[in-house]
Amino acid sequence: MNQRCRAAHAEDPTPCVGPVVVTVLDAACNGAHGCEHHGARLLASLASGRVYALPDAPSGVALRVFRAAAGLRPFCWVDGPRTEPSQLSDIENQARQGR
């Protein structure tokens, strides 16, 4: 079995993409280290989450994860209709508000 980063949700079937480069924190400052891919997916699923690059991470990685998360729906691996604001990406919610 391939081991995945700690930011990967147990129900998310996708593999890690690249090395562990970020820490994602929730509103209570609980965190998980992750690859860019799972860091973005985790950040998109949190309310008031934050992302920080690890000390040896490439330049700009936290910003890439932040931007990627803005385009992802929370718990994007879950199928089904998504119509409520809490089920949509930040970008989709902004578009609905005409921003």
N, C-alpha and C positions, 0 to 999 in steps of 0.2 A: 504494500500500500504506500502510495506517495504521501509524504507529509506536506501539509500546507501551512502557510503563515497563520499566526494567531488572529489576524483580522478577517480570515475567511469564515463565514457563517457555516454552521454544520449542514444546513439545507441548501447551500449554494453549491452546485455541482462543478463549477469551473475551477480549473487548475490555476496555480500561481503563475504570474507573468513577471519574471525577473526576480531579483533578490529583495530581501526585506530592507526597505529604505525610509519608511515613515512610521510615526506613532499617531494613532487616531484616538482622541479623547472625547468622552461624552460630557454632558453638562456637570456631572459629579466628579470629573477628573479621573474616571476609570479609563484605562487605555489598553490598546493592543498594537503591537508592532505588525506591520504588514508590507506586502509588495504594493506597487502602485495600483494594480488592478483591484485587489481586495480592499486596499485602503480607501479607494474611491467608492466602492460598493458599500462599505461600512459607513463611511461619512454620509453618503446619501440617505442612509437608513436611520440616522440619528437626528434628534432635535437638538440644536445648539452644539453640534459637534465641532471639533477643531482638529487640524492636522499640522504636524510638525515633522520636518525632515530629521532623520537621524544624523549624528555628527559626520559620518563618512559618506553620506548620500550625495548624489550628483546635484549640482546647482539647479534650482528651480523645481525640484521634484514635488515639494509641498504645494506649490502653485498649480502644477499639472494635475495633481490629485484633486485639489479643490475645484478646479475647472471641470474636470471629468465628472466629479460628484454632482455638480450643478445640473448636468444633463441626464442624470440617472434617476429613475424612480426608486423610491424606498423599497427595499426587499425585491429588487428587479427580477429575481429568479422565480418569484411566485407568479403564476399565470392567473388570469381572470380579468374581468372588467375593472377599470380604474377610472373613477369619475370624481372622487372627493379630493380636495386640495391636499390632504395628507397622503394621498396615494400617488401624487404626481411629482415630477421633478421641479426644482426651483425654476428652471427655464420655462416649463409648461405653465406653472402658476403665474409667472411674470407675463407671459403672453396672454393669458386669460384676463389679466388686469390691464392690458394695453400698454405695457411698458416696453 
